[in-house]
Amino acid sequence: MPPRTIAVVPARAGSKRIPRKNLADLGGLPLIAHSIRWALQEPGIERVLVTTDSEEIASVAREHGAEAPFLRPAELASDTATDLQVFVHLLDWLRDAEGLDPELLVQVRPTTPFRLRGLFHKLQEALHSTPGATHARTIRRASVPPFKTYWREPDGTLRPIATLADEPEAHNLPAQRLPAAWIHDGVLDLVLPAMVRAGSMTGPRIAGLVNEDPDSIDIDEPLDLALARQIAARRLRAEARRAAARVRLLVCDVDGTLTDATAWYDARGEALKRFSMRDGMGLSRLAEAGVQVAWLTQERSGFPEARGAKLKIPHVLLGVEDKAQAVRDLARDVGLGLDELGFVGDDLNDVPALRLVGFRACPADAWPAVLELAHFVAPNRGGRGAVRDVCELILEARKEPG
């Protein structure tokens, strides 16, 4: 059955205040990736589609799991282009290229990157519970009541924009005595295609849902981006600690994680590898706290086995070609859910396993794709204390309430 609910991420290339804004770094990810990832994980959204005029943005969107099957015309990416024009173009493309008429479009703007989980479901409820609603959007309380705003006449005099029938000078009243006003915060909109076809993004009856996320921010100016980066760093730290607190089995890659990804060979071709004693102490402390430990590596040499025996590591798996399957098997064998596993890896062959587990960590010198995926990037490099950093985070997180 074709998808009926499609998330639409509008992302034009032009931005005067913040050049290449939709690709700006935010917490180690391009700005647009935050909205794409949220939509991909939100139950009920069946498809995530990016509409852009930039092949670079389209390519980044695809890397993060969205579709970008077309580029919109330049005239629909100007400062004066409207959402309505962009959505009409999108609906025309879906109809002409795929024969698809979706039931609901979810507007997910990349410039508002922070959204609570479950927000789509709540906004759907607001739409369906409001009789005759033709649109639903998130709102927040206005910081300045409209009664305190003015039109400025050509001669410089001021004329209040909003008035009250029973208060001829509402603009002179204390704000506390004025009715509350609400503004569209741009975090999430539910758009009915029938309204778009009729020439409106909203139609006549708009359902509003108060957005309760205190971190919501609309990135328009460089100062907004700087604040968003502070928020992203804080949220990432909090997410890492929550995920770390659930870990009951920590799985470690060996080369590049427990070692520094180098090997010494003598004239006979025999290799030596370097392991960190501090990593060993961290893993021993984990075991004392009741957290199981496993090592896995593609190599078949005896080095991991010998070091693992010294530390009494219960699971040392050699010659592992499919690390993701090995992680699944480990979870089954020890009777744990994948969300109770942590994985520490450093390179591309660790990515499938990292994506499976509840807590993802890596050394400071991990490959970029791994750095991007990790909940926690250790301050130290592989083989030089990175695993100890991970162990200490898990131990600290387990002590915290909740």
N, C-alpha and C positions, 0 to 999 in steps of 0.2 A: 504494500500500500504506500503511495507517495507521501512524503512528509507534508503535514498540514500546518505545522508551527515552525516558523523560520526566524532565527535571530539575524538581524541585519546590523552590521557594523559599518557605518559610513566613515570613510577615512580618506579625505582628499590630501594631496601632497602639499598644497600651498598653505603656509602659515607665516604671517609677517612678524608676530611678536616672538614666537619660538620657532626658528627654522627647523624643518623636518620634525615637527612636534610629535606626530604619531609614531615616530621611530625613536624618540628620545629614550634614553636609559632610565628605567625606574625599577630599582631593586634588582638589577641584573637582567631585566627583561625589557624588550621594546615596549613602549607605552601601550600599543595596540594589543599586545599579547595578553595583558591582564583581563581585558574585556572578552577576548576570544576564549581564554581558559575558563573564565566564569561561566560563559554561555555553554561551553561544551560539557560542563559538569552539572548543569542545572536540570533536574528532572522535568520532563515535559517539552523541552526544546529539542527538536528532532534534527535540526540542521543549522549550521552557522555559516553565513555568507557575508563576505566583505565586498562592499562596493567602493571602488577607488579609481582614480585616474592615473595611478602610479604603478608601474610594473615592480618597482622595488618594494612598495608596501604590499602588493599582491603576493610577492614571493615570500616575504616575512610572514604574512598571514597564513600561507600554506604550510610553512615550517611549523607553525604552532597549532595546526589542525583544522583551520578554517578552509572554506572554499573561496576562491576568487576567480570565477570562470570567465570574467569579462572585465574590460576597462571602460569606465563611463566616459562620455565625451567631455572635452575640456570645458565646454560652456556649463556643464553641470558640476564643475569643481571650482568655480569662481567665488569671490567673496559675496556675490549677490545671488548665487544659486540658492534655491529654497529646498527644504526637506521634501516638500511635496513633489517637486520636479525629479529629485533623486529617486523617490519611491515609485513614482509613475514609471520611470525608466526601468527600475528593477522588476516591477510587475510585468511590464511589456516583455522584458527579456525572458522571464520565467515562462510566460505564456508562449512566446514565439519559439524559444529554444527547447523547452521541455514539455510544453503543453500542460503546465502546472498552474493552478489557481489556488494559492494557499488560503487557509482560513484565518490565520493570525500572523502578524509580523511583530517581532519584538525588537524595538530599537535600542541598541546597546552602544552608546557613544563611547569611543575610546578615551575621550578627554575626561571622563568620570570613571577612573579605574577601580575604585573600591566599592564593592557591593556585598551585602550580606547574603549568605546562602539561604535559599528558600524564598528570595524576594520575588521571583517570577510567580511562584504559586500564590503568594499573598496578593500580588497585583491582579492576578487572574480572578481571585475571589472577590476583590473590590469591583472588578468589571462586571462579573456575573451577578453580584448582589445589589448592584445599583440599577434600578428599573430604567430601561431604555438607554443605558450607557452606550455611547458610540466610541469611547476611547478611555484609557486609564493611564495615569502617569504618577510618578512619585513627586512629592512636594515637601517643602520644609517651611517653617515659619519665617516670614520676612523680617529681616533685621530692622528695617525702616518701614513704618506704616505708610501706605500710599497717601494718607491724609497729610503727611509731612513732606510731600513732594510737590513740585511746582512746574508749570509751564513758564518759560521765560519769554516775555513779549519782546517785539523788536525794539521797544523803547527802554528795555531793561527791567521793567516791572514784572512782578511775579504773580501768577494766577494758580491757585491750588488745583491739582489734578483731580483729587477726589474730595467729595463733600458729604456731609450727613444732613438729612432733612431736618432733624431736630436740633442740630448744632451748627449754626451759621458760621462759626469760626472753629471748626474742628482742627484746623491746622495750628491753632494756638493752645489746644488742650494737652495735658500730659499724656504721653504715649500709653500709660497704664489705663487711661479712661477710653481709649479708642478700641474698636473691634480688631480682633486678630486678623492678620492678612497672611496669605500663603503664596509661595512662589514655586514655579516649576523648577526643580533642581537638575533635570536632565539626566538623572541616573538611570531610569528605565521607563519606557513607554510601550504600551500595547496599542498597536495600530491595526484597525480593521481595513482590509483591502477594499471593501465596498465603499468606505468613506473616501479613500484615496481616489478611487475611480470616479467618485462624485465631486471631486475637486477640493477635498479638505483632509488635512492630517488628523483632525480630531472629531469632526462632526459637532453637533450642537450640545451634546451632553457628556461631560468629562467626569469620570470617577477619579478621585484623588486618594492616594495612600501616603500617609506621613512616613517619610524615610527616617528610621530610627538609628541609622549608622552614624555615630559622631565623627567618623573619619571621612565621610563623603566630601569630595572636593572636585570642583570643576577647574581644570587646568587651562588657563587662558594667558596668564602672564608668567614671566620667568620666576617671580616670587612664588606663584602657585606651584610650579614644578619643584622648586627647592623644598617647600613644605611637604609636598607629596612624597618626596624622597625620604624625608624624615619619618613620615607615617609608614611608608613601605618597610623601612628598616626595623621600626618597632614591631610592626605586624609580623614580619618574618621571624624576628626573635621569639615572639610569643608563640607563633605556630610551631617553631622548632622545639620549644620547651614542652608544649603539649604533646607533640608527636614522640619526643624522647621519653616522656614519662610513661608511655604505654609499652615501651620496648621490654620484651621478655627473652628475646634471642637476638644477639647482635652478630650479623654475618659480615666477615671482612674479606675483601679481596686481598691478595698477597702482594704481588709486584706493583710498585707504585703507591701502595697504601701502607702495608707493614714493612716494605722495603722502599728504598729510594729510586727504584726502577733502574738500577744499574747492577752489573755483575762483573766480577774480576775473574779473568781466566789466566791460568799459568801456562807454561810451555806444553804441557800434556793435554791442554784443553779442559782442565777441571776448573769449575767455577766456584766462587765464593760470593755470598750475599750478606748484606748488612741489615740487621734487625735492631730496633730501638729498645733498650732496656726500659725506658719510660713507658713505651706502649705495653710492654709486658706487665709492668706494675698496674697500669690502668685496667688491663683485662683481668688481672687477678682480683683487683678490687670489685670489678663487676661480678665476678663469680661469687665472691663473698656476700654480695648483696642479693644473690639469687637470680642473676641474669645469666642465661646460657650464652656460650660463644661458639661460633663456627668459623672456620677458614675455608675458602675455596679458591682454586687457581687452575688455570689451563695447564700449567707445568706439571711434569711428572717426576721432577727431581726430589731428592730426599730432604732438601733444606727446610721447607715448610713443615714436613712431618717431624723432623728432629727438633725444631724450635717449638712446635706445638706440643710435643711430648714433654719438653722441659717445663712448659707452662700448664700442662695438664688440660689442654684444650680438647674437649670431648669429641668434636667433629672437625676433622681435617680432610677435606676432599680434594684429591689431585686429579689432573687430567680432565677437568670439567670444561666441556665445549659449550654447553648451553647453561649459562648461569641462572637464567630465569627459571628453567625447569628444576635445576638443583635447589633453588630457593623454595619453590612449591613443594618439592619432595621433603625438604627439611621441615617445613611448617607442618606438613601432614605427619611426619614421623614423630615429632615432639608434641603434637596435639595443640598447636597454636594457630591462630588466625594470622593472615598475612599482615594485618594492621598492627600486630604485636611484634613484628620483626623490624629490625633496623638493618641497613646495609651501608657499608663504607666502601666506596669504589672510586677509581680515578680516571678511567678511560672509557672509550666508546663501547667496548664489549661489556661494560658493567651497566650500561643504560637500561636494557630490558629488565634486569633484576631490580635496579633502583626504582623503576616505575611501579613495581609490584607491591612494595613494602610500605609500611606506615611511616617510617622515619628514614630519610635519605641524607647521607652525609658524605663528605669528601675532603681530601687534603687541600691545602691552599694552592698547590700547583697542579690540581686536576685539569683535565681537558675542558675547554670552554663549555661543551654540551653538558658535561657533568656538573660544572659549577652552576650552570643555569637551572639545573633540575633539583639541586640539593636544598633541603631545609636548612642545613648547617654546613658552613664552610669552615673547617678547622683553621685556627691561626697558623699552625705549623704545617710543614711540607710532609709528603709521604716518607715513611721511614725515619722521620725526625720528630716524632711526637704527635702526629696528627691523630692517630687512633687514641692516644691518651686524652687529647682534647675532647674527642667524642665520648669516651668513657666518663669523663668528669661531668660533661653536660648531662648525660643520662642519670648519673648518680645524684646530681643536684636537682634535676627535674623530678625525680622520684620522691624527694623529700617535701616538695611543695604541696600545699593543700589543693584538693580538687583535681 
